């Protein structure tokens, strides 16, 4: 029953999920950091962005960033696909459980809670996808700044 996750999931499982998320996130960022340190930067430059994301840093490099971009699309794409798939499966179970609630008032309350969470998740993942998964020819600086503001507000 997905509406009772907090009552069903034990403390050990919660610790395992949080620890696993942190460890995988750390490994993911270490890979990108390692490959970014291998790049050459011909002259000191300023990142013209609200925060120092990986794509604006790659734009400043005078060496070949093909491997870095492949890592972003490969690893980042895998992380996004797995995360979005897990969210969609979870929401399928939640919607199934909500549909079994007999009271329309109860259904509305449960559905409104899910709707606000889903809106936040959509803004979060939408801004990540828009920032990192576009062809380099469509990287427009001001558009990137707008998406980074959305990302920063949600985070």
N, C-alpha and C positions, 0 to 999 in steps of 0.2 A: 504494500500500500504506500504509494509515493508521498501521500500527504502526512504520513507518520514517520518520515525518515529520521527525525531527531529522536524519536522514541525507540526506533528499531536499531539504528546504527550504534554500535558500542564505542566507547572512548578509544579503544585500541584501533579500531578501523578508522576513526576520525584522525587520529595521530598518524596512522599509516598514509592516509590520503593527503594530508597536509605535508608530511615529510616527503612523500614521493613528488608532489607538485614542486616543492622548493628545490629538491635535488635535480629534477629534470629541468627546471627553469635555470638553475645555476649552470648545469652542463650546456644547455642551449646557448646561454649568453657567453660562456667561456669559449665555445667554438667560434662564435662571431668575433669575440675580442681577440683571440689568437690570430685569426685570419686578417683582421683589421691591422694588427701590429706588423704584419708582413708587408703591408702596402708602403709605397714611397709617396711622400708629399714634397713636391718640388720647392714650394715656398710657404712661408707662414700664411695662413688664410683664416678668415673668420667664418664660422658656420652661420649663415644667414637664416636662422630658424629660431623658434621659441625654445626648443630643447635640442640636445645633441643626439639625434637619432642616427641610425646606421646609414640610411640613404643619403642624407646631406653630407655625411663624412665621406662616403664613397665618391660623391660628386667632386670633392676636393682633391682626390688622389690623382697623381699623374701616371700611376702604373695601371696595369690591366686589372680590372675589378670583376672580370667574368666569373671567377671561382666564387668570390664573395656573393655576387648576385645569384649564382646557382644555389649556394647555401641558403640564402634568404628564401628563395622560391622553394627549394627542396625541404629543408628542415622547417621553415616557417609555415609552408603549405601543409606539411604533415601535421604539425601541431594544431593549426587552424582547423583542418579537416576532422581530426580526431575530437577536438573540443566541440566543434559545432555538431558533429554527429552524436556525441554524448548528450549534448543539450537537447537535440531534437528527439532522441529516444526517450530521454527523461520526460520531456513535455508530452510525448505520446502517451506515456503511462499516466501522467498527471491528468491529461484531458480525459483519458478513459475513466479514471477514478472520479473526476468531477461529473462526468455524465451519469454516473451511478448514484449521485446524491439526489435524493427525492425532492428536497425543498428547493424551489427556485431562488429563494433568498440565500440559501447556503451555496448553491451553484454560483450565484452572482458574486458573493463574497470571495469564494475560492478563485474564481476566474479573474476578478479584479486584481487580486494579489499577484497572480501569474502574469497578467498583462503588463503591470508596471515593471516586474523583473525582466520580462522578455524585451520590453522597450530599452531598458538599460543594457542588456546583453547585445541587442541589435546595434545600438550606437557604438558600444565598445568594439565589437568584432567588425562592424562595418568600417569604422575609422582605421582599424589595423589593416584590413584588406585594401582600403583605398590608399593608405600611405605606402604600403610595401609591395603590393601585388599588381602594379600597373607597369606597362612597358615604359622603358626609360625615356622614350620620345614624348610621352605624355606627362612627364614630371613638370608641373607648373608650380613654381615656388609659392605663390599666394594660395593656391589650392591646397598644397601640402600644409601650409600654416593653418588654414581653416580646419582641416581634418585633425591636425595636432591639437588644436584648441578643444575640439569635441572629445578627443582621446583623453586629454588632461582633465577635462571636467568630469568625465566618467570615472577615471582612476582616482 
